[in-house]
Amino acid sequence: MHKSFFYLIILSLLVASPAMAMKVTKEDKNSDGKTDLWIYYDNKRPVRIESDRNYDGKIDMWISYGKGGKKTMKIDLNFDGTPDMYSEYLYGQRTKFEIDTNYDGKIDQRSEYRDGKIIKLERDTDSDGRLETIFDISNRRSNVIKNVEVNKGVLPQNK
């Protein structure tokens, strides 16, 4: 009997401790008396931000901070309650971007990044619901495009 009570106490502490560590600050950015920015902290580290960008009382921007420098951002561009733009970052540099430009619930454009530069772009150019590859240099070691043939391999001379 005492063992099961002890395990119940330990289990309740494990479940409750993450919630108890989470703190939220609320801000009223436009001074209308209503909260429009929420910042959630876990042990003084921001882990999530939610914002009402157009002050209509509905959250339309979500930012999450993960471990290992990961950050995700979702934005509802047309304020219908559904995110239309998605971005992923690693240590402050964008790694992925997706957007639903016509607000039909399907991603119309996706781009991938390496070292802060775009390496792949896909777009639904014919409105068939499938993304066509516009360009893809993701298999290159460097995302610097060199055109040796045009330059004939000659370096510019300093004048």
N, C-alpha and C positions, 0 to 999 in steps of 0.2 A: 504494500500500500504506500509506504513512504517513498519507495523507488519511483513509482509512477507519478507521484506528486512532484518529486524532484525533476523528473524528465519534462513534465508539463511546464514547470517554472522556466527551465532552460529553453524549451521550445518557444515559449511566449516572449522571452527576452530576445531571442534570435530574430523572431518575426517583427517585434516592435522596435528594436534598436535602429534599423535603417529609417523608419518613419520618424523616429524621435530626433535623429540627426539632421533631417531635412528641414531647412529654414526657408521661408519665402519673404521677400520684400516686395511691397506693392508701391507703385508710383502713379500719380495723376499728372501726365505730361501736358495736358491742355487746361488744367485748373478748372475743370467743370464739376469737380466733386466725385468723379467716378474713376475707379482704377482702370488704367489702360496698359500697364506694363507690370508683369510679374517676373521676378528673378528668383529661381530656386537654387539654393545652396546646399551642398553636402559637405559638412565640416569646413565651412568658409570658402569652398570652391564652387563657382557657378557651374551648374550641370544642365540647366534648362532656362530658357527665356521664352515667354509668351507675350505677344503684343497685339493690341487693338490699334492698328495704324490709322484707321479712318474714324475712330471714336464712335462707332455705332453699337458698342457693347458686346461685340463678338470678336473672339481671337482670330487673327488672320495672318499671324507670323509665328512660327515655332522654330526655335534654335536649340539644339541639343549638343552638349559637349561630352565626348566620350573619353575613354582612356587612350593613351598613346597619341595624343594630339589630334584626335578625330573630332570633327564638327559637322553637323548636318543642319541644313536650313530648308524650311518649307514656307512658301508664301502663297497666300490666296490673293491673286492679282485682281480678280473681278469681284471680290467680297461676297461670294456665294456660299462660303463655308467649306469649300474644298480646295486644298492646295493645288496650284497650277504650275509652280516653279519649285524645283528641287536642286539643291547644291550640296556637294560633299567636299570637305576640306581635310587636309592632313598637314598639321603644323602651319596653318595659316595659308596654305596654297591650295587653290581649287584643284580637285581631282576629277569631279564629274558635275555636269550641269544638264538638267532636263527641264523642258517646258512644254506646256499645252497651250499653244498660241491661239487656238480657236475655241477653247473652253468646252470641249466635248468629252472631257474625261480621259482622253488618250494623249500620250506623249507624242508631240509632233517633231521635236528636235532633241537630240542628245549629243553631248560633246564630252570627250575625255581629255584630261590634261596630264602632263608630266612636267615637273619642275616649273610649274606655273604657266606652261605654254600648251596650246591646243595640239593634240596629236591625232584626234579622230573626231569626225563630224558626221552625224547621220541625221537625215531629215526626211519627213514624209512629203515628198515633192508632188505626188499625184493623188493625195487624199485617199489612199486605199487602206490606211491603217497600219501599213508597214513602213519601217524606216529604211530608206535607201542610203548607202554609204556615199557621202560626198567626197571625202578623202580619208585616208588612213595611213599614217606614218608611225603607228604604234610599234611596229617590229624593228624600227631603226634604233641603233644605240644612242643616237643623238637626234634631237628634233630640229636641228639646224639644217635647213635645206640648202644644199650646195649644187650649183649648176656649173660643173667644170667645163662642159662643152661650150657653153656661151662665153665663159671667161677664158677659155682655151688654156686653163691651168696657170695663167699668168697672174701674178699678184700686182695690184696697182702700185705705181711708182709714186714715191713722195716727191712733191714738187716744191 
